[in-house]
Amino acid sequence: VVAELAGLGHPLGIAIDAAGRIYVGRPDRRSVEVLSQAGEHLATFGEGQVQMPNDLALDAAGNLYVADSRAHEVKVYGPDGILRLTLGGLGDGDGSFRFPSALALAEGLDGEGGELFVADQGHARIQVFDLQGHFLRAFGQAVPAFTEDWHGRFVKVQSLALDALGNLHVADTGLNRIQVLDPLTGVMLAAYGGLGSGPEELNLPLDLVVLASGAAVVADAGNRRLTVIPPEVIAAGAQE
């Protein structure tokens, strides 16, 4: 441990901007707090507006995207902390959510054509929006836990990440594995993990990051560890 930021209540989503500022979802304060690397309070976003900030994402312009699971919304704040856009709301149709749990942001060239991927946990699907908040497409459907027919389907999506090729990695706590999906069609390209405590197995994966090297670092909660999945193991999963 090289540093510790204490006194944050029950922190949920975390994001870090290009300047090293740390954004922390604080359900106890119904806000997102912005801190320096030293833990100094710099700003508060969405005070009193955010119920359950489960995941955060930042774009190159400094806009903050907040998956507010309990409100069934994704809120977008400008760099000045002002609410610019609200996506979703409770419902079952396209563009509505039931407990959005995770975000992944794909930025386009020169700020054009970016897309926001939202894990709509309650509907066992991924919804995709442009950065102006317009619904584009959705993929996935619910599948019972412990079934063999899970490819491209979900039990409980908890985290999303995009790799260097733009493919979408989906961490599913109900499947205890991560699927790699085509971001346009939702077709499964590869999968890795699987229930267990071995070197490349998972038990309750809650979050993941895909590194520039292609390796995935997974918050492997049931095994009480961070599990690193090498890129060659991920590539081998395409043979499943």
NUPADO-689433 format. One line per 8 residues: for each residue x, y, z of N, C-alpha, C, CB. Coordinates in Angstrom, 1 decimal. Glycine has a CB too. Example, Ala and Ser with C-alpha at 12.3 -4.5 7.8 and 13.67 -1.06 7.14 Angstrom:
% residues 2
13.2/-5.7/7.8/12.3/-4.5/7.8/13.2/-3.3/7.8/11.3/-4.5/9.0  12.8/-2.2/7.1/13.7/-1.1/7.1/12.9/0.0/7.9/14.1/-0.6/5.7 $
END
This chain:
% residues 240
0.9/-1.2/0.0/0.0/0.0/0.0/0.9/1.2/0.0/-1.0/0.0/1.2  0.7/2.1/-1.0/1.5/3.4/-1.0/0.7/4.6/-0.6/1.9/3.6/-2.5  -0.6/4.5/-0.5/-1.4/5.6/0.0/-2.8/5.1/0.3/-1.5/6.7/-1.1  -3.5/5.9/1.1/-4.9/5.5/1.5/-5.7/6.8/1.7/-4.9/4.7/2.8  -6.9/6.8/1.0/-7.8/7.9/1.2/-8.9/7.4/2.1/-8.4/8.5/-0.2  -9.0/7.9/3.3/-10.0/7.4/4.3/-11.2/8.3/4.4/-9.3/7.2/5.6  -12.2/7.9/5.2/-13.3/8.7/5.5/-14.3/8.9/4.4/-12.9/10.0/6.0  -14.4/8.0/3.5/-15.2/8.1/2.3/-16.5/7.4/2.4/-14.5/7.6/1.0 $
-16.9/7.0/3.6/-18.2/6.4/3.8/-18.3/5.1/3.1/-19.3/7.3/3.2  -19.2/4.9/2.1/-19.4/3.7/1.4/-19.1/4.0/-0.1/-20.8/3.1/1.6  -17.8/4.1/-0.5/-17.6/4.5/-1.9/-18.0/3.4/-2.9/-16.1/4.8/-2.1  -18.5/3.8/-4.0/-19.0/2.9/-5.0/-18.1/3.1/-6.3/-20.5/3.0/-5.4  -18.6/3.7/-7.3/-17.9/3.9/-8.6/-16.7/4.9/-8.4/-18.8/4.4/-9.6  -15.6/4.6/-9.1/-14.4/5.4/-9.1/-13.9/5.7/-10.5/-13.3/4.8/-8.2  -13.5/6.9/-10.8/-12.8/7.2/-12.0/-11.7/8.2/-11.8/-13.9/7.8/-13.1  -10.7/8.3/-12.7/-9.6/9.2/-12.6/-9.4/9.9/-13.9/-8.3/8.4/-12.2 $
-9.3/11.2/-13.8/-9.2/12.0/-15.1/-7.7/12.1/-15.5/-9.8/13.4/-14.9  -7.5/12.8/-16.6/-6.1/12.9/-17.1/-5.2/13.7/-16.2/-6.2/13.6/-18.5  -5.8/14.6/-15.3/-5.0/15.3/-14.4/-4.7/14.6/-13.1/-5.6/16.7/-14.1  -5.2/13.4/-13.0/-5.0/12.6/-11.8/-6.1/12.8/-10.7/-3.7/12.9/-11.2  -7.1/13.6/-11.0/-8.1/13.8/-10.0/-9.0/12.6/-9.9/-9.0/15.1/-10.4  -9.4/12.3/-8.6/-10.1/11.0/-8.3/-11.6/11.4/-8.1/-9.5/10.3/-7.1  -12.5/10.7/-8.8/-13.9/10.9/-8.7/-14.5/9.7/-8.0/-14.6/11.1/-10.1  -15.2/9.9/-6.9/-15.7/8.8/-6.0/-17.2/9.0/-5.8/-15.0/8.8/-4.7 $
-17.9/7.9/-6.2/-19.4/7.9/-6.0/-19.7/7.7/-4.5/-20.0/6.8/-6.8  -20.4/8.6/-3.9/-20.7/8.6/-2.5/-22.3/8.5/-2.2/-20.2/9.9/-1.7  -22.8/7.3/-2.1/-24.3/7.2/-1.9/-24.7/7.8/-0.6/-24.7/5.8/-2.0  -23.8/7.8/0.4/-24.1/8.4/1.7/-24.3/9.9/1.6/-23.0/8.1/2.7  -23.6/10.5/0.7/-23.8/12.0/0.4/-24.6/12.3/-0.8/-22.5/12.6/0.4  -25.1/11.2/-1.5/-25.9/11.4/-2.7/-25.2/12.3/-3.7/-27.3/12.0/-2.4  -23.9/12.0/-4.0/-23.1/12.8/-4.8/-21.9/12.1/-5.3/-22.7/14.1/-4.1  -21.1/12.8/-6.2/-19.8/12.3/-6.6/-18.8/13.3/-6.1/-19.7/12.1/-8.2 $
-17.9/12.9/-5.3/-16.8/13.8/-4.7/-15.6/13.7/-5.6/-16.5/13.4/-3.3  -15.0/14.9/-5.8/-13.7/14.9/-6.6/-12.6/15.2/-5.6/-13.8/16.0/-7.7  -11.5/14.4/-5.6/-10.4/14.5/-4.7/-9.1/14.6/-5.5/-10.4/13.3/-3.8  -8.1/15.3/-4.8/-6.8/15.2/-5.3/-6.1/13.9/-5.0/-6.0/16.4/-4.8  -5.0/13.6/-5.5/-4.2/12.4/-5.2/-3.9/12.3/-3.7/-2.9/12.3/-6.0  -3.8/13.5/-3.1/-3.5/13.5/-1.6/-4.8/13.4/-0.8/-2.8/14.8/-1.3  -5.9/13.4/-1.4/-7.2/13.2/-0.7/-7.9/14.6/-0.4/-6.9/12.5/0.6  -7.4/15.7/-0.9/-8.0/17.0/-0.7/-9.3/17.1/-1.5/-7.0/18.1/-1.1 $
-10.3/17.6/-0.8/-11.6/17.7/-1.5/-11.5/18.9/-2.5/-12.8/17.9/-0.5  -11.9/18.6/-3.8/-11.8/19.7/-4.8/-13.2/20.1/-5.3/-11.0/19.1/-6.0  -14.1/19.2/-5.4/-15.4/19.6/-5.9/-16.4/18.5/-5.6/-15.4/19.8/-7.5  -17.7/18.9/-5.7/-18.8/17.9/-5.5/-19.7/18.0/-6.8/-19.6/18.2/-4.2  -20.0/16.9/-7.4/-20.9/16.8/-8.5/-22.2/16.2/-8.1/-20.3/16.0/-9.7  -23.3/16.7/-8.5/-24.6/16.1/-8.3/-25.1/16.0/-6.9/-24.6/14.8/-8.9  -24.7/17.0/-6.1/-25.1/16.9/-4.7/-26.6/16.8/-4.5/-24.6/18.1/-3.9  -27.1/15.7/-3.8/-28.5/15.5/-3.6/-29.2/14.9/-4.7/-29.1/16.8/-3.2 $
-28.5/14.7/-5.9/-29.2/14.2/-7.1/-28.9/12.7/-7.3/-28.7/15.0/-8.3  -27.8/12.2/-6.8/-27.4/10.9/-7.2/-27.7/9.9/-6.0/-25.8/10.9/-7.5  -28.4/8.9/-6.3/-28.8/8.0/-5.3/-27.8/6.9/-5.0/-30.2/7.4/-5.6  -27.4/6.2/-6.1/-26.5/5.0/-6.0/-25.5/5.0/-7.2/-27.4/3.7/-6.0  -24.4/5.8/-7.1/-23.5/5.9/-8.2/-22.6/4.7/-8.3/-22.6/7.2/-8.0  -23.1/3.7/-8.9/-22.4/2.4/-8.9/-21.2/2.4/-9.9/-23.3/1.3/-9.4  -21.2/3.2/-10.9/-20.1/3.2/-11.8/-20.0/4.6/-12.4/-20.2/2.2/-13.0  -18.7/5.0/-12.7/-18.4/6.3/-13.3/-17.5/6.2/-14.5/-17.7/7.2/-12.2 $
-17.7/7.1/-15.5/-16.8/7.1/-16.6/-16.6/8.6/-17.0/-17.4/6.3/-17.8  -15.4/8.9/-17.5/-15.0/10.2/-18.0/-14.6/10.2/-19.4/-13.9/10.8/-17.1  -15.1/11.3/-20.2/-14.6/11.4/-21.6/-13.5/12.4/-21.6/-15.8/11.8/-22.5  -12.9/12.5/-22.8/-11.7/13.4/-23.0/-12.0/14.8/-22.7/-11.2/13.2/-24.4  -13.3/15.2/-22.9/-13.7/16.6/-22.6/-13.9/16.9/-21.1/-14.9/17.0/-23.4  -13.9/15.9/-20.3/-14.1/16.0/-18.9/-15.5/15.8/-18.4/-13.6/17.4/-18.5  -16.4/15.4/-19.3/-17.7/15.1/-18.9/-17.8/13.8/-18.1/-18.7/14.9/-20.1  -18.6/13.8/-17.0/-18.7/12.7/-16.1/-20.0/11.9/-16.3/-18.6/13.1/-14.6 $
-19.9/10.6/-16.5/-21.1/9.8/-16.7/-21.3/8.9/-15.5/-20.9/8.8/-18.0  -22.5/8.9/-14.9/-22.8/8.3/-13.7/-23.9/7.3/-13.8/-23.1/9.3/-12.6  -23.6/6.0/-13.6/-24.6/5.0/-13.5/-25.3/5.0/-12.2/-24.1/3.5/-13.8  -26.5/5.7/-12.1/-27.2/5.8/-10.9/-28.2/4.7/-10.8/-27.9/7.2/-10.8  -27.8/3.6/-10.2/-28.6/2.3/-10.3/-29.9/2.4/-9.6/-27.8/1.2/-9.6  -30.0/3.0/-8.5/-31.3/3.1/-7.7/-32.3/4.0/-8.4/-31.1/3.6/-6.3  -31.8/5.0/-9.1/-32.7/5.9/-9.9/-33.0/5.4/-11.3/-32.0/7.3/-10.0  -32.3/4.3/-11.7/-32.5/3.7/-13.0/-32.2/4.7/-14.1/-33.9/3.2/-13.2 $
-31.1/5.5/-13.9/-30.7/6.5/-14.8/-29.2/6.5/-15.0/-31.2/7.9/-14.3  -28.8/7.1/-16.1/-27.4/7.5/-16.3/-27.4/9.0/-16.4/-26.7/6.9/-17.6  -26.6/9.7/-15.5/-26.6/11.1/-15.5/-25.2/11.6/-16.1/-26.8/11.7/-14.0  -25.3/12.7/-16.8/-24.0/13.2/-17.4/-23.8/14.6/-16.9/-24.1/13.1/-19.0  -22.7/14.8/-16.3/-22.3/16.2/-15.8/-21.2/16.7/-16.6/-21.9/16.1/-14.3  -21.2/18.0/-16.9/-20.1/18.7/-17.6/-19.0/18.9/-16.6/-20.6/20.1/-18.1  -17.8/19.3/-17.2/-16.6/19.5/-16.3/-16.9/20.5/-15.2/-15.5/20.0/-17.2  -17.9/21.4/-15.4/-18.2/22.4/-14.3/-19.1/21.8/-13.2/-18.9/23.6/-14.9 $
-19.5/20.5/-13.4/-20.4/19.9/-12.4/-21.9/20.1/-12.6/-20.0/20.4/-11.1  -22.2/20.7/-13.7/-23.6/21.0/-14.0/-24.2/19.8/-14.8/-23.8/22.3/-14.8  -25.4/19.3/-14.3/-26.1/18.2/-15.0/-26.5/18.6/-16.4/-27.3/17.8/-14.2  -25.9/17.9/-17.4/-26.2/18.2/-18.8/-27.2/17.3/-19.5/-24.9/18.2/-19.6  -27.3/16.1/-19.0/-28.1/15.1/-19.7/-28.5/14.0/-18.7/-27.4/14.5/-20.9  -29.7/13.5/-18.9/-30.2/12.3/-18.1/-30.7/11.3/-19.1/-31.2/12.7/-17.1  -30.2/10.0/-19.0/-30.6/9.0/-19.9/-31.4/8.0/-19.1/-29.4/8.2/-20.5  -32.4/7.4/-19.7/-33.1/6.3/-19.1/-34.3/6.7/-18.3/-32.2/5.5/-18.3 $
-34.4/6.1/-17.1/-35.5/6.1/-16.3/-36.1/4.7/-16.2/-36.6/7.1/-16.8  -36.9/4.4/-15.2/-37.4/3.0/-15.0/-38.3/2.7/-16.1/-38.0/2.9/-13.6  -38.1/1.5/-16.7/-39.0/1.0/-17.8/-38.4/-0.2/-18.4/-39.3/2.1/-18.8  -39.1/-0.8/-19.4/-38.7/-2.0/-20.0/-38.4/-1.8/-21.5/-39.8/-3.0/-19.9  -38.7/-0.7/-22.1/-38.4/-0.5/-23.5/-37.0/0.0/-23.8/-39.4/0.6/-24.0  -36.7/0.1/-25.0/-35.4/0.6/-25.4/-35.2/2.0/-24.9/-35.2/0.7/-27.0  -34.0/2.2/-24.3/-33.6/3.5/-23.7/-34.0/3.7/-22.3/-34.3/4.6/-24.5  -34.8/2.7/-21.7/-35.1/2.7/-20.3/-34.3/1.6/-19.6/-36.6/2.4/-20.1 $
-34.2/1.8/-18.3/-33.3/0.8/-17.5/-34.1/0.2/-16.3/-32.1/1.6/-17.0  -33.5/-0.9/-15.9/-33.9/-1.4/-14.6/-32.6/-1.8/-13.9/-34.8/-2.7/-14.7  -32.1/-0.9/-13.1/-30.8/-1.0/-12.3/-29.6/-1.0/-13.3/-30.8/-2.3/-11.5  -29.2/0.1/-13.9/-28.0/0.2/-14.7/-26.8/0.0/-13.8/-28.0/1.5/-15.5  -25.9/-0.9/-14.0/-24.9/-1.3/-13.1/-23.5/-0.9/-13.5/-24.9/-2.7/-12.8  -23.2/-0.7/-14.8/-21.9/-0.4/-15.3/-21.9/0.3/-16.6/-21.1/-1.8/-15.4  -20.8/1.0/-16.8/-20.6/1.8/-18.0/-19.3/1.5/-18.7/-20.7/3.3/-17.7  -19.3/1.7/-20.0/-18.0/1.7/-20.8/-18.2/2.8/-21.9/-17.7/0.3/-21.4 $
-17.1/3.5/-22.1/-17.2/4.7/-23.0/-16.2/4.5/-24.1/-16.9/6.0/-22.2  -16.7/4.5/-25.4/-15.9/4.4/-26.6/-16.0/5.8/-27.3/-16.4/3.3/-27.6  -14.8/6.5/-27.3/-14.8/7.8/-27.9/-14.4/7.8/-29.3/-13.8/8.8/-27.1  -15.1/8.5/-30.1/-14.8/8.6/-31.6/-13.6/9.5/-31.9/-16.0/9.0/-32.3  -13.3/9.6/-33.1/-12.2/10.4/-33.6/-12.6/11.9/-33.5/-11.8/10.0/-35.0  -11.8/12.7/-33.0/-12.0/14.2/-32.9/-13.3/14.5/-32.2/-12.1/14.8/-34.3  -13.7/13.6/-31.2/-14.8/13.8/-30.4/-16.1/13.5/-31.1/-14.9/15.2/-30.0  -16.1/12.9/-32.3/-17.3/12.6/-33.0/-17.5/11.0/-33.0/-17.2/13.1/-34.5 $
-18.8/10.6/-33.0/-19.1/9.2/-33.1/-18.9/8.4/-31.9/-18.4/8.7/-34.2  -18.7/8.9/-30.8/-18.5/8.1/-29.6/-19.8/7.4/-29.2/-18.0/9.0/-28.4  -19.6/6.3/-28.4/-20.7/5.5/-27.9/-20.6/5.2/-26.4/-20.8/4.2/-28.7  -21.7/5.1/-25.7/-21.8/4.8/-24.3/-22.5/3.4/-24.2/-22.5/5.9/-23.5  -21.8/2.5/-23.6/-22.4/1.1/-23.3/-22.8/1.1/-21.9/-21.3/0.0/-23.6  -24.1/0.7/-21.7/-24.7/0.6/-20.3/-25.1/-0.8/-20.0/-25.9/1.7/-20.2  -24.7/-1.3/-18.9/-25.1/-2.6/-18.5/-26.5/-2.4/-17.8/-24.1/-3.3/-17.5  -27.5/-2.9/-18.4/-28.9/-2.8/-17.9/-29.2/-4.1/-17.1/-30.0/-2.5/-19.1 $
-28.7/-4.1/-15.9/-28.6/-5.4/-15.2/-30.0/-6.1/-15.0/-28.0/-5.2/-13.8  -31.0/-5.3/-14.7/-32.3/-5.9/-14.4/-32.9/-6.5/-15.7/-33.2/-4.8/-13.9  -32.5/-6.1/-16.9/-33.0/-6.6/-18.1/-32.0/-7.6/-18.8/-33.4/-5.5/-19.1  -30.9/-7.8/-18.1/-29.9/-8.8/-18.6/-29.5/-8.4/-20.1/-30.4/-10.2/-18.6  -29.2/-7.1/-20.3/-28.9/-6.7/-21.6/-27.9/-5.5/-21.6/-30.1/-6.2/-22.4  -27.2/-5.2/-22.7/-26.4/-4.1/-22.8/-27.1/-3.1/-23.8/-24.9/-4.5/-23.4  -27.2/-1.9/-23.4/-27.8/-0.8/-24.2/-26.7/0.1/-24.7/-28.9/-0.1/-23.5  -26.8/0.6/-25.9/-25.7/1.5/-26.5/-26.4/2.8/-26.9/-25.0/0.8/-27.7 $
-25.7/3.9/-26.5/-26.2/5.2/-26.8/-25.1/6.0/-27.5/-26.7/6.0/-25.6  -25.5/7.0/-28.3/-24.5/8.0/-28.7/-24.3/9.0/-27.6/-24.9/8.7/-30.1  -23.3/9.9/-27.7/-22.9/10.7/-26.6/-23.8/11.9/-26.5/-21.5/11.2/-26.8  -24.8/12.0/-27.3/-25.9/13.0/-27.2/-27.1/12.4/-26.5/-26.3/13.6/-28.5  -27.0/11.1/-26.1/-28.0/10.4/-25.3/-29.1/9.7/-26.1/-28.7/11.4/-24.5  -28.9/9.5/-27.5/-29.8/8.8/-28.3/-29.6/7.3/-28.3/-29.8/9.3/-29.8  -30.6/6.6/-28.1/-30.5/5.1/-28.1/-30.1/4.6/-29.5/-31.9/4.4/-27.7  -29.1/3.7/-29.6/-28.7/3.1/-30.8/-29.0/1.7/-31.0/-27.2/3.3/-30.9 $
-28.8/0.9/-30.0/-29.0/-0.6/-30.2/-28.9/-1.2/-28.8/-28.0/-1.2/-31.2  -29.3/-2.5/-28.7/-29.2/-3.3/-27.5/-29.0/-4.7/-27.9/-30.5/-3.2/-26.6  -28.3/-5.5/-27.0/-28.1/-6.9/-27.2/-28.0/-7.6/-25.9/-26.8/-7.1/-28.1  -28.2/-8.9/-26.0/-28.2/-9.8/-24.8/-29.6/-10.1/-24.3/-27.5/-9.1/-23.7  -29.7/-11.1/-23.5/-31.0/-11.5/-22.9/-30.7/-12.4/-21.7/-31.9/-12.3/-23.9  -31.7/-12.6/-20.8/-31.4/-13.3/-19.6/-31.3/-14.8/-19.8/-32.6/-13.1/-18.6  -30.5/-15.4/-19.0/-30.3/-16.8/-19.0/-30.1/-17.3/-17.6/-29.0/-17.2/-19.9  -30.7/-18.5/-17.2/-30.5/-19.0/-15.8/-29.1/-19.3/-15.5/-31.4/-20.2/-15.6 $
-28.7/-19.1/-14.3/-27.4/-19.5/-13.8/-27.2/-21.0/-14.0/-27.2/-19.1/-12.3  -25.9/-21.3/-14.2/-25.5/-22.7/-14.4/-26.0/-23.4/-15.6/-25.9/-23.5/-13.1  -26.4/-22.7/-16.6/-26.8/-23.3/-17.8/-25.7/-23.3/-18.8/-28.0/-22.5/-18.5  -25.7/-24.2/-19.8/-24.6/-24.3/-20.7/-24.8/-23.3/-21.9/-24.6/-25.8/-21.3  -26.0/-22.8/-22.1/-26.3/-22.0/-23.2/-26.2/-20.5/-22.9/-27.7/-22.3/-23.8  -25.0/-20.1/-22.5/-24.9/-18.7/-22.0/-24.2/-17.8/-22.9/-24.1/-18.8/-20.7  -23.7/-18.2/-24.0/-23.0/-17.4/-25.0/-23.8/-16.2/-25.4/-22.5/-18.2/-26.2  -23.3/-15.0/-25.1/-24.0/-13.8/-25.5/-25.2/-13.5/-24.7/-24.4/-13.9/-26.9 $
-25.4/-14.2/-23.6/-26.5/-14.0/-22.7/-25.9/-13.7/-21.3/-27.5/-15.2/-22.6  -26.8/-13.2/-20.4/-26.3/-12.7/-19.1/-27.2/-13.2/-17.9/-26.2/-11.2/-19.1  -26.5/-13.3/-16.8/-27.3/-13.5/-15.5/-27.3/-12.2/-14.7/-26.6/-14.7/-14.7  -26.1/-11.7/-14.4/-26.0/-10.5/-13.6/-24.7/-9.7/-14.0/-26.0/-10.8/-12.0  -24.9/-8.8/-14.9/-23.7/-8.1/-15.4/-23.3/-7.0/-14.4/-24.0/-7.4/-16.7  -22.0/-7.0/-14.0/-21.5/-6.2/-12.9/-20.5/-5.1/-13.4/-21.0/-7.0/-11.8  -19.8/-5.4/-14.5/-18.8/-4.5/-15.0/-18.6/-4.6/-16.5/-17.5/-4.8/-14.3  -18.2/-3.5/-17.1/-17.9/-3.5/-18.6/-16.5/-2.8/-18.8/-19.0/-2.7/-19.3 $
-15.8/-3.3/-19.8/-14.6/-2.6/-20.2/-14.3/-2.9/-21.7/-13.4/-3.2/-19.4  -13.7/-1.9/-22.3/-13.4/-2.0/-23.8/-11.9/-2.2/-23.9/-13.8/-0.7/-24.5  -11.5/-3.1/-24.8/-10.1/-3.4/-25.0/-9.5/-2.5/-26.2/-9.8/-4.9/-25.3  -8.3/-2.7/-26.5/-7.6/-1.8/-27.5/-8.2/-2.0/-28.9/-6.2/-2.1/-27.6  -8.9/-3.2/-29.1/-9.5/-3.4/-30.4/-11.0/-2.9/-30.4/-9.5/-4.9/-30.7  -11.5/-2.4/-29.3/-12.8/-1.9/-29.2/-13.8/-3.0/-28.9/-13.2/-1.4/-30.5  -13.4/-4.2/-28.5/-14.3/-5.3/-28.1/-14.7/-5.1/-26.7/-13.6/-6.7/-28.3  -15.9/-5.5/-26.4/-16.5/-5.2/-25.1/-16.4/-6.5/-24.1/-18.0/-4.9/-25.2 $
-15.7/-6.3/-23.0/-15.6/-7.3/-22.0/-16.7/-7.1/-20.9/-14.2/-7.3/-21.3  -17.4/-8.2/-20.7/-18.6/-8.1/-19.8/-18.4/-9.1/-18.6/-19.9/-8.5/-20.6  -18.3/-8.5/-17.4/-18.1/-9.4/-16.2/-19.5/-9.7/-15.7/-17.2/-8.6/-15.2  -19.7/-11.0/-15.5/-21.0/-11.5/-15.1/-20.8/-12.3/-13.8/-21.7/-12.4/-16.2  -21.3/-11.7/-12.7/-21.2/-12.4/-11.4/-22.0/-13.7/-11.3/-21.6/-11.4/-10.3  -23.1/-13.7/-12.0/-23.9/-15.0/-12.0/-23.2/-16.1/-12.8/-25.2/-14.7/-12.6  -22.5/-15.8/-13.9/-21.8/-16.8/-14.6/-20.4/-17.0/-14.1/-21.7/-16.4/-16.1  -19.9/-16.1/-13.3/-18.5/-16.2/-12.8/-17.5/-16.3/-14.0/-18.3/-17.5/-11.9 $
-17.8/-15.5/-15.0/-16.9/-15.5/-16.1/-17.0/-14.1/-16.9/-17.1/-16.6/-17.1  -16.2/-13.9/-17.8/-16.2/-12.6/-18.6/-16.3/-13.0/-20.0/-14.9/-11.8/-18.3  -17.3/-12.4/-20.7/-17.5/-12.6/-22.1/-16.9/-11.4/-22.9/-19.0/-12.8/-22.5  -16.3/-11.7/-24.0/-15.8/-10.7/-24.9/-16.7/-10.6/-26.1/-14.3/-10.9/-25.4  -17.4/-9.5/-26.3/-18.4/-9.3/-27.3/-18.1/-8.4/-28.4/-19.7/-8.9/-26.7  -18.6/-8.7/-29.6/-18.5/-7.7/-30.7/-19.3/-6.5/-30.3/-19.0/-8.3/-32.1  -18.8/-5.3/-30.3/-19.5/-4.1/-29.8/-20.7/-3.7/-30.7/-18.6/-3.0/-29.6  -20.7/-4.1/-31.9/-21.8/-3.8/-32.8/-23.0/-4.8/-32.7/-21.3/-3.7/-34.2 $
-22.6/-6.0/-32.7/-23.7/-7.1/-32.8/-24.0/-7.8/-31.4/-23.2/-8.1/-33.8  -23.0/-7.7/-30.5/-23.2/-8.5/-29.2/-22.8/-9.9/-29.4/-24.6/-8.4/-28.8  -22.3/-10.4/-30.5/-21.9/-11.8/-30.7/-20.7/-12.0/-29.8/-21.6/-12.1/-32.2  -20.7/-13.2/-29.1/-19.6/-13.5/-28.3/-18.4/-13.9/-29.1/-19.9/-14.6/-27.3  -17.2/-13.3/-28.8/-16.0/-13.6/-29.5/-15.1/-14.5/-28.7/-15.3/-12.3/-29.9  -15.1/-14.4/-27.4/-14.3/-15.2/-26.5/-14.9/-15.1/-25.1/-12.8/-14.6/-26.5  -14.4/-16.0/-24.3/-14.8/-16.0/-22.9/-13.6/-16.5/-22.0/-16.0/-16.8/-22.6  -13.6/-16.0/-20.8/-12.5/-16.4/-19.9/-13.0/-16.4/-18.4/-11.2/-15.6/-20.0 $
-12.3/-17.1/-17.6/-12.8/-17.2/-16.2/-13.5/-18.6/-16.0/-13.7/-16.1/-15.8  -14.6/-18.6/-15.3/-15.3/-19.8/-14.9/-15.1/-20.0/-13.4/-14.8/-21.0/-15.7  -16.1/-20.6/-12.8/-16.1/-20.7/-11.3/-14.9/-21.6/-10.8/-17.4/-21.3/-10.8  -14.2/-21.0/-9.8/-13.1/-21.8/-9.2/-12.1/-20.9/-8.5/-12.4/-22.6/-10.3  -11.1/-21.4/-7.9/-10.1/-20.7/-7.2/-8.7/-20.8/-7.8/-10.1/-21.0/-5.8  -8.6/-21.4/-9.0/-7.4/-21.6/-9.7/-6.8/-20.3/-10.2/-7.5/-22.6/-10.8  -5.6/-20.3/-10.8/-4.9/-19.1/-11.2/-5.7/-18.2/-12.2/-3.6/-19.4/-11.9  -6.5/-18.8/-13.1/-7.3/-18.0/-14.0/-8.8/-18.3/-13.9/-6.8/-18.4/-15.4 $
-9.2/-18.7/-12.7/-10.6/-18.9/-12.5/-11.2/-17.8/-11.6/-10.9/-20.3/-11.8  -12.5/-17.6/-11.6/-13.1/-16.5/-10.9/-14.2/-17.0/-10.0/-13.6/-15.5/-11.9  -14.5/-16.2/-9.0/-15.6/-16.4/-8.1/-16.2/-15.0/-7.7/-15.2/-17.2/-6.8  -17.3/-14.7/-8.3/-17.9/-13.4/-8.0/-17.1/-12.2/-8.6/-18.2/-13.2/-6.5  -16.9/-12.1/-9.9/-16.1/-11.0/-10.4/-17.0/-9.7/-10.4/-15.7/-11.3/-11.9  -16.5/-8.7/-9.7/-17.3/-7.5/-9.5/-16.8/-6.3/-10.4/-17.2/-7.1/-8.0  -15.6/-6.3/-10.8/-15.1/-5.2/-11.6/-13.9/-5.7/-12.5/-14.7/-4.0/-10.8  -13.6/-5.0/-13.6/-12.5/-5.4/-14.4/-11.9/-4.2/-15.1/-12.8/-6.5/-15.3 $
-10.6/-4.3/-15.4/-9.9/-3.3/-16.2/-9.1/-4.1/-17.2/-9.0/-2.3/-15.4  -9.2/-3.7/-18.5/-8.3/-4.3/-19.5/-7.1/-3.3/-19.8/-9.1/-4.5/-20.9  -5.9/-3.8/-19.6/-4.7/-3.1/-19.7/-4.3/-2.9/-21.2/-3.6/-3.7/-18.9  -3.4/-2.0/-21.4/-2.9/-1.8/-22.8/-2.2/-3.0/-23.3/-1.9/-0.6/-22.8  -1.7/-3.8/-22.5/-1.0/-5.1/-22.9/-2.0/-6.1/-23.3/-0.2/-5.7/-21.7  -3.3/-5.9/-23.1/-4.3/-6.9/-23.4/-4.7/-7.8/-22.2/-3.9/-7.8/-24.5  -4.0/-7.7/-21.1/-4.3/-8.5/-19.9/-5.6/-7.9/-19.3/-3.2/-8.6/-19.0  -6.3/-8.7/-18.6/-7.5/-8.2/-17.8/-7.2/-8.4/-16.3/-8.8/-9.0/-18.2 $
-7.5/-7.3/-15.6/-7.3/-7.4/-14.1/-8.8/-7.4/-13.5/-6.5/-6.2/-13.5  -9.1/-8.4/-12.8/-10.5/-8.6/-12.3/-10.5/-8.6/-10.8/-11.0/-10.0/-12.8  -11.5/-7.8/-10.3/-11.8/-7.8/-8.8/-12.5/-9.1/-8.5/-12.6/-6.5/-8.4  -11.8/-10.1/-8.1/-12.3/-11.5/-7.9/-12.8/-11.6/-6.4/-11.2/-12.5/-8.3  -14.0/-11.1/-6.2/-14.4/-10.9/-4.8/-14.5/-12.2/-4.0/-15.7/-10.2/-4.7  -15.1/-13.2/-4.6/-15.2/-14.5/-3.9/-13.9/-15.1/-3.5/-16.0/-15.4/-4.7  -12.9/-14.9/-4.3/-11.6/-15.4/-4.0/-10.7/-14.4/-3.2/-10.8/-15.8/-5.3  -11.2/-13.2/-2.9/-10.6/-12.2/-2.1/-9.2/-11.8/-2.7/-10.4/-12.7/-0.7 $
-9.2/-11.5/-4.0/-8.0/-11.2/-4.7/-8.3/-10.4/-6.0/-7.2/-12.5/-5.0  -7.2/-9.8/-6.6/-7.2/-9.4/-7.9/-6.6/-10.5/-8.8/-6.4/-8.0/-8.1  -7.4/-10.9/-9.8/-6.9/-12.0/-10.7/-6.5/-11.3/-12.0/-8.0/-13.1/-10.9  -5.3/-11.6/-12.5/-4.8/-11.1/-13.7/-4.9/-12.2/-14.8/-3.3/-10.6/-13.6  -5.7/-12.0/-15.8/-5.8/-12.9/-16.9/-4.9/-12.5/-18.1/-7.3/-13.1/-17.4  -3.9/-13.3/-18.4/-3.0/-12.9/-19.5/-3.7/-12.9/-20.9/-1.8/-13.9/-19.6  -3.2/-12.0/-21.8/-3.9/-11.9/-23.1/-4.0/-13.2/-23.9/-3.2/-10.9/-23.9  -3.0/-14.1/-23.7/-3.0/-15.4/-24.4/-4.1/-16.3/-23.9/-1.7/-16.1/-24.3 $
-4.5/-16.1/-22.6/-5.6/-16.9/-22.1/-6.9/-16.4/-22.6/-5.6/-16.9/-20.5  -7.0/-15.1/-22.7/-8.2/-14.5/-23.3/-8.4/-14.9/-24.8/-8.2/-12.9/-23.2  -7.3/-14.8/-25.5/-7.4/-15.2/-26.9/-7.7/-16.7/-27.1/-6.0/-15.0/-27.6  -7.2/-17.5/-26.2/-7.6/-19.0/-26.2/-9.1/-19.2/-26.0/-6.7/-19.7/-25.2  -9.7/-18.3/-25.2/-11.1/-18.5/-25.0/-12.0/-18.4/-26.2/-11.6/-17.4/-24.0  -11.4/-17.9/-27.3/-12.2/-17.8/-28.5/-12.5/-19.1/-29.1/-11.5/-16.9/-29.5  -11.8/-20.2/-28.6/-11.9/-21.5/-29.1/-13.1/-22.2/-28.4/-10.7/-22.3/-29.0  -13.6/-21.6/-27.4/-14.7/-22.3/-26.7/-16.0/-22.3/-27.5/-15.0/-21.6/-25.3 $
END
